[in-house]
Amino acid sequence: MHFPIRISSPKTEGILQVSKWTKVQVLLDGDEMQNLLESLGDIYFVSVSDPIKAEQAVISSSDFLQKYTEYIYLLKQGQVPPPEEFRRFFSCALSSTLNCFYAITAGIEKCLVKPIRPVIQLQAHHFFYSELDGKFHPMVLSPESISWGLQASYPQLFQDPRTRQITKVIDSPDFPNTALFSKLLRWMRNFTLPTPFQIKGTRTNSPIRIGKQSLAWIKSHPQLKQKGIELTQLARP
């Protein structure tokens, strides 16, 4: 089996130790996602959540975009996207190089991919609105949660598995994905905004973000309707 990522072992590579994650949660329109991917340049989406076959290890940007566009299409149609249909795509790692990964053999035809240097971790994002504290809580998956695009996370601290030395990721040229994450954050500042939720007449600007183009169709989101959550008109571009 020719695997696109080099085969090794945790004994040889060590275990990735990172902390202090910077996180951004956002819902983008399909065209906005395309614009973001184009702005990031040459990137790899790598499956890191489950053992996979060689052809599933690296997801092309076009395949990722197609899957994300399907997700947005369902929301626009007033349907809740089934999580299992998007899990492999929405739980991958984003990197500017495959050198940040190695693979562990997991059976005859499969391998499990592991990062060895800081990468951008993607996750399907769901948030929960609590009437108890009047706040929006990101990354809560429950029957009451609302599907809201993706969360992208990148660590600030890295501990070398051999020397145990701790390095600030942003201060070192040894971490190629720092520049990639900076590009992502810069794009977010330019093309998205804190979501201006409104519940029972009260407006709350949440740090959870929304793409400016998404404001045109967000009323179709089925879970917002169900929870009686609206977006104020003040934020329209």
N, C-alpha and C positions, 0 to 999 in steps of 0.2 A: 504494500500500500504506500503510494507516494503522498505524504501529508505535507501541506503547504507551510507548516510551522515545524521547526526542528523538534525532534523527539529527545526528551531528557527525563530527569527525575527530580523530585523534591530534595533528595539527598545531595544531588549535584548542584542544584540551583538555589536551594534554600527556600524559605517561605517569605513571601512578600509581606512586609510590615510597614503599613502607612496609617496616618491618622489626620485629624483635623480637616475633614472634608469641606470643601466649598461646594454648595449645591444650588442649582437653579431648576425650578419647575415651570413648565411652559406648555401652553396649547397653541399650536401653529396651524394655519391653513396649509393645504397641500402645496400651493404655490410658494408659500413662505418657507416651507421645509426645503423645497428645491433651491430657493435662493440661498438659504443657509448653507446647504451642502456645497453649492458652487463657490461660496465665499471661503469655505474651509480648505478647498484645494484637494490634493491627493490624500485620501484617508482610507482606512480599513475598518469595517465593522466585523468584529471577531466574536464568534459564539463561545462564551465562557461559562455557561450555566449548567450544561449537561454534556455527557459523552456524545460525540457526533462523528459522522463519517467524514472523509477527507473533503468531499465536495460541499459539505455544509459548514466547514470551519470558518471560511471568510465569506461574508455577505457583500455583494457589490452595492455601491451607492444607488444604482438604478433599482435593484431589487428591494433595498430598504425603502426607497422613496415610494415604490409601487405599493408596498405593504402599508406604509404610513398613510398614503392617499386613500387606500381602501378603508382604513380606520376612520378617517375624517369623513369619507362619503357616508358611512353608516350614521355618524352623528348628525350630519346634515339631513339625513332621511328620517331623523327622529328615532333611531335604533341604538341600543346599547351594544357596543362592540364586544363580542365574546373574548375574554382575556386569553383563553388557551390558543386562539387562532393567531395571536400577535406576540405571544410570550417569547419565542426564540429571537425575534427581531428586536423587541423592546427591552431585552435583558442582556444585550451584547455589550462589548467594550469597544470604544472608539479610539483609534490610535493613528498617528502619522507614519508608523513603521511596524512591521511584524517582528522586529528584533526585541520588542518589549514582551514577547510571549515565548513559552515553550509548551510542549504537549506531552502528556503522559499516556502511554498505551493502556487502553481499557477494553480488552478483548481482542478478537482477531481483526475486526474491521473498524473499530472506533478508537478515538482518543479523547482525552479531556484536556482542554486548553487552559493554561494558567498564566496570568501576568507575572512578570518578574521585575518590572519597572512601572512607575505610575502611569496609569491609563485613565481615560475618561469613562466612567461606568454609567451606562444608561439603564434606566428602569422605567417600567410603566408607572405612571403617576396617577394616584387617586387621592382626593382630599375629602375631609369630613368636616361639616359645619356643626359645631356644638352650640346648642341653645343655652347650655349652662354657663359658658363663659363668653358667648357671642364671638367666637374666634373660628378661623378656618385652619384646620390642622392638615398639613401635607403628608403624603405617604402613609395614609391609613386605608387599608383594604378591608372593607366590611360590606354587608348588604346595604348599608346606608351611605356608602361612599360614592363620590362622583368621579367618573373617568375624565382625566384632564391631561392628555398628552404624555409627556415624558419628563423625567428628572435626569439631569446630567450632573455628575459629581466628580470632583478632582481633589486629591489629597494635598495638604500643605507640608506634611512632614513625611520623611522616608528614613527607615533604619536599614542600613546595609546588613544583609543576613550573615556576612562573614566577620566584618569588623565591629558590628554593633554601633557604628557611628551614626548619629542622627543628623540629617541634612534638611534644610529648608528647601523644598522642591523649587520654589520660585527663584531662589538665589543661585541655582546651579545649572550649568549648561549641559549636565549629564542627562537631563530629562527632556526629551524632544517634545513631549505632549504638553509641556507648560505653554509653549507658544500657541499650540492648537487650542488649548482651553481659553487663552487670552483672546484669540480671534472669536471664539464662540461667545464669550461674555460681551465683547465689543459689539458684535452683531445684535445680541439681545438688547443692549442699551439703545441701539439705533432703531430697531424695528418692532420692539415689543414694549409693553407697559405693565405696571402693577394692575392687577385686575380690579376694576371698580365695582365690586359686588354691592347689591342692594337687597336688604331683607326687611320687610315690613316698614318700608320707608326710610330705613337707616342705611347710609352708605358706609362701606368699609373698604379701604384700599388695601388689598392683600398683597404680600410679597410674591404670591403665586402669579405668574405672568401670563399674558395673552398676546398673540400676534395682532397687530393693528388691523390686518385684513380679515381676521377671524370675527371681528365685531359685527360684520355684515350678516353673519348667519348664526351667531351664537344663540339666538332665541330658539333655534331648532333643537338645541341640546336637550335630550329627553329627561335626563336626571335633574337638570336645573328646573325644568318645568315641574317635575314631581315634587321637588323640595320647596318650590315657591321662591327660588333665588333668581334675581334679575341682575342685569348690568346697567348702570346709569348711562344716560346719553351724553354726559359731559366729556367722556373720554374718546368720543369718535374723532378720528383724524380729519 
